[in-house]
Amino acid sequence: MSTISTGTTTTTAFVVTSDTSGELVIKTGPGAGTTAMTIDAAQNVAFANPVTFSGNIDTNGNLNFTSTGQRITGDFSNATASNRLLFQTSTTNGNSFVGNMPNGTGSYGAYISYNGSDPANSSSLLQGITSTDARLVSTAAGTGSLLPLTFYTGGSERFRIGTAGQLGVGGANYGTAGQVLTSNGAAAAPSWQLPAGLPTMNIVSGTTQAATANNHYVLTNASATTVTLPASPAAGDVVWITVSNGRVDNVVARNGQNINSLAENMTINSAYAGVQLRYADATRGWVFT
């Protein structure tokens, strides 16, 4: 028959069960009571209900979860940031570094964030390191969607990598074929532009076209076409016009500015000609270059 004994020494108080193969069960409540805690022969401790501690928990060993699907839960989203569950170093005035590492010969460590409560059917962001590279990975599982990787500063999106590898600046602005990413100085974001000397080409299939500085217009309409130059050009602005309709009566309208110092429109009287006009100043206006 198992027995229970209690006692004290000069340093401890104790409760002992004589049954080395059985359990020590602590119960509460009336009558036979309800099991609150069990200590088995291997000294494993099991609690009947979730355990609430009112103070700190200190341990000098590892914290192991022996079953699958477990969670560390707490208030990670409180509207007051200081009330959220957080990781913090115990070293006074110390910095916090939250890390993870593989075991044994493993060589991959990563943090994964999901956009849904079911990891098997969510989009996810992986931040990890292998034996050959450090990486950011936008990926998905099950019904999750592959998402672009975006970078924010100053409260706005500044840069993104699309799911097909496109580079976007200031949002989903991937530019067009042939453009290059160009710096606009320290005060402005970079932008997609054609390389110097290569203007944006426009096929003109109508009989009128309002020109924009630094654009190239190819005239293809069977009838004569009028290209109207910009109304308020800046010194150095350029407009290119290529005759591709075989006519000798296409017109360049000056729009209030001189053309080669003359206050008159210009007729391109050469079939298949190519004309480049560059704005100089108010006197000379648009000049051939």
C-alpha positions in Angstrom: 0.0 0.0 0.0 1.3 3.4 -0.9 1.9 5.9 1.8 2.3 9.6 2.0 4.7 11.3 4.4 5.6 14.8 5.1 8.5 16.4 6.9 11.1 19.1 7.1 14.8 19.4 7.3 16.9 22.4 8.2 16.6 23.6 4.6 13.4 22.1 3.0 9.9 21.0 3.6 8.8 17.9 1.7 5.9 15.5 0.7 6.9 12.0 -0.3 5.0 9.1 -1.8 6.4 5.6 -1.3 5.0 4.3 -4.6 7.9 4.7 -7.1 5.7 3.6 -10.1 2.7 5.7 -9.2 1.7 9.3 -9.1 1.4 12.1 -6.6 -1.9 13.7 -7.2 -3.0 17.1 -5.7 -6.7 17.7 -5.6 -8.9 20.5 -4.6 -12.6 20.8 -3.8 -15.1 19.0 -1.6 -15.4 15.2 -1.2 -12.9 13.2 -3.2 -11.9 16.5 -4.8 -10.9 17.4 -8.4 -7.3 16.8 -9.7 -5.4 20.0 -10.0 -1.8 18.7 -10.5 -0.2 15.3 -11.1 3.5 14.4 -10.6 4.3 11.0 -12.1 7.1 8.6 -11.2 9.4 10.2 -13.8 8.8 13.6 -12.1 6.8 15.0 -15.0 4.3 17.6 -13.8 0.9 17.9 -15.4 -1.7 20.6 -14.6 -5.4 19.9 -15.2 -6.1 23.5 -16.3 -4.1 26.4 -17.8 -1.7 27.7 -15.2 -1.7 31.4 -14.3 1.3 33.0 -12.7 1.1 36.4 -11.1 4.9 37.0 -11.2 7.9 36.3 -13.3 8.9 32.8 -14.3 12.6 32.1 -14.1 14.2 29.0 -15.6 17.7 27.8 -16.0 16.8 25.1 -18.6 15.3 24.9 -22.1 11.6 25.5 -22.8 10.4 22.5 -24.8 7.0 21.9 -26.5 6.6 18.2 -27.0 3.4 18.2 -29.1 2.7 19.7 -32.5 0.6 22.8 -33.4 1.4 24.7 -30.2 1.3 28.5 -30.0 2.9 31.2 -27.8 -0.1 33.5 -27.3 -0.5 36.9 -25.8 -1.7 40.4 -26.7 0.7 41.3 -29.6 -1.7 43.9 -31.1 -2.9 46.2 -28.3 -3.7 49.6 -29.5 -1.3 50.9 -26.9 2.1 49.8 -28.1 3.6 49.6 -24.5 0.8 47.2 -23.5 1.7 44.6 -26.2 3.5 41.3 -25.4 7.1 41.9 -26.5 10.6 40.3 -26.4 13.0 42.3 -24.2 16.4 41.6 -22.9 16.8 41.0 -19.1 20.2 42.9 -19.1 19.8 46.3 -17.6 20.4 49.0 -20.2 21.0 46.2 -22.7 20.0 45.8 -26.4 17.6 43.1 -27.6 18.5 40.6 -30.3 15.9 38.0 -31.1 17.5 35.1 -32.9 17.0 31.5 -34.1 19.5 28.9 -35.2 19.4 25.4 -36.8 20.3 22.3 -34.9 23.3 20.0 -35.5 24.3 20.0 -39.2 21.3 22.2 -40.3 22.2 25.3 -42.1 19.0 27.3 -42.6 17.5 29.7 -40.1 14.4 31.8 -40.9 11.5 33.8 -39.6 8.2 33.4 -41.4 5.2 35.8 -41.3 1.8 34.7 -42.6 -1.2 36.8 -43.7 -3.8 34.4 -42.4 -4.4 32.1 -39.4 -4.0 29.0 -41.5 -0.3 28.7 -42.5 -1.1 25.9 -45.0 -3.2 28.4 -47.0 -1.6 31.8 -46.7 0.8 34.2 -48.3 4.0 34.5 -46.4 7.2 36.5 -46.0 10.4 34.5 -45.1 13.5 36.3 -43.8 16.2 33.8 -43.6 19.8 32.8 -44.0 21.4 29.7 -45.6 25.0 28.5 -45.9 25.3 30.5 -49.1 23.1 33.6 -48.9 20.9 35.8 -46.7 17.4 36.2 -48.3 13.9 37.8 -48.3 11.3 35.5 -49.9 7.7 36.3 -50.7 6.0 33.0 -51.1 2.7 31.2 -50.6 1.2 27.9 -49.7 -2.1 26.2 -50.7 -4.7 28.9 -51.6 -2.4 31.8 -50.6 -1.4 34.3 -53.3 2.1 35.2 -54.4 2.5 38.9 -53.5 5.0 41.6 -54.6 7.8 42.5 -52.2 7.4 46.2 -51.2 9.6 48.7 -49.3 8.1 51.7 -47.4 9.8 54.8 -46.0 8.2 58.1 -44.9 4.8 56.4 -44.8 4.7 55.6 -48.5 5.7 52.8 -50.8 9.0 53.7 -52.5 10.1 50.5 -54.2 8.7 47.1 -55.1 9.7 43.8 -56.8 6.9 42.3 -58.7 6.1 38.6 -58.7 7.6 38.4 -62.2 10.8 40.1 -61.1 9.8 43.6 -62.3 11.3 46.6 -60.5 8.8 49.3 -59.5 9.5 52.8 -58.2 7.0 54.7 -56.1 4.5 51.8 -56.3 3.6 49.5 -59.2 5.4 51.8 -61.7 7.6 49.3 -63.6 8.4 51.7 -66.5 8.2 50.6 -70.1 10.5 48.6 -72.4 13.8 50.3 -73.0 13.6 52.7 -70.1 16.3 52.9 -67.4 16.1 53.9 -63.7 17.4 57.5 -63.4 18.4 59.5 -60.3 16.5 62.7 -59.8 18.9 64.0 -57.1 18.7 63.9 -53.3 15.4 65.8 -53.2 13.3 63.5 -55.4 12.7 59.8 -56.0 14.3 58.1 -59.0 12.2 57.5 -62.1 12.0 55.4 -65.2 13.3 57.3 -68.3 14.6 56.5 -71.7 18.4 56.7 -72.0 19.8 60.1 -73.0 19.2 60.6 -76.7 16.4 58.1 -77.0 13.0 59.9 -76.8 9.6 58.2 -76.3 8.3 57.2 -79.8 4.7 57.9 -80.7 2.9 56.6 -83.8 0.6 59.3 -85.1 -2.3 57.7 -87.1 -4.6 60.8 -87.0 -4.3 64.2 -88.8 -3.5 66.2 -85.7 -1.1 65.7 -82.8 -0.2 67.9 -79.8 3.5 67.4 -79.2 5.2 67.0 -75.8 8.8 67.9 -75.3 11.3 65.2 -75.7 9.0 62.9 -77.7 9.4 61.5 -81.2 6.4 61.5 -83.6 6.1 59.2 -86.6 3.4 60.3 -89.0 1.6 57.4 -90.7 -1.8 58.8 -91.7 -2.5 58.8 -95.4 -3.7 62.4 -95.2 -1.5 65.4 -94.2 -0.9 65.7 -90.5 -0.4 68.8 -88.3 2.0 68.5 -85.3 1.5 71.3 -82.8 4.6 72.2 -80.8 4.5 72.7 -77.0 3.1 76.1 -76.0 5.5 76.9 -73.1 8.8 75.1 -73.9 11.9 75.3 -71.8 15.3 75.9 -73.3 16.7 72.6 -74.4 13.4 70.9 -75.1 13.4 68.7 -78.2 10.7 67.4 -80.5 11.5 64.8 -83.2 9.2 64.3 -86.3 9.5 61.6 -88.9 7.5 61.6 -92.1 6.3 58.1 -92.8 3.2 58.8 -94.9 5.1 59.8 -98.1 3.5 63.3 -98.1 5.1 66.7 -98.7 2.4 68.8 -97.0 2.7 67.8 -93.3 2.7 70.9 -91.1 4.6 71.8 -87.9 2.4 74.4 -86.0 4.6 76.8 -84.0 1.9 77.4 -81.2 3.0 80.9 -80.4 6.8 80.3 -80.6 9.1 81.1 -83.5 10.6 78.4 -85.7 14.1 79.3 -86.9 13.4 82.9 -85.8 10.3 83.1 -88.1 6.8 83.7 -86.7 5.2 81.2 -89.1 4.3 77.5 -89.3 6.6 75.1 -91.1 5.6 72.7 -93.9 7.8 69.6 -94.2 8.0 69.4 -98.0 10.2 66.3 -98.2 8.7 62.8 -98.2 10.1 60.5 -95.5 12.1 63.4 -93.9 13.3 63.3 -90.3 13.2 66.6 -88.4 14.6 67.4 -85.0 13.6 70.7 -83.4 15.2 72.1 -80.3 13.9 75.1 -78.4 16.6 77.8 -77.9 15.0 81.0 -76.7 12.1 83.4 -77.3 13.9 85.1 -80.3 15.0 82.0 -82.2 12.3 79.7 -80.9 12.6 76.2 -82.3 15.7 75.6 -84.3 16.9 72.7 -86.5 19.6 70.6 -84.9 
